[in-house]
Amino acid sequence: MRQWHRAALAGQGLVEYALIILFVATALVGALTILGGALASFYQSAAGAIPGS
């Protein structure tokens, strides 16, 4: 019974880490979707400011 309990706790920790990664990835995709146009224009203007480009 004890070994099963330890395995269940280890599985629970793995699921918690997976949920955290899923949440971070979803937030990142959402942020990039919202800010995508602004970021693209920022990088284009920064690249244009570099001499020789």
Secondary structure, 3 states (H helix, E strand, C coil): CHHHHHHHHHHHHHHHHHHHHHHHHHHHHHHHHHHHHHHHHHHHHHHHHCCCC
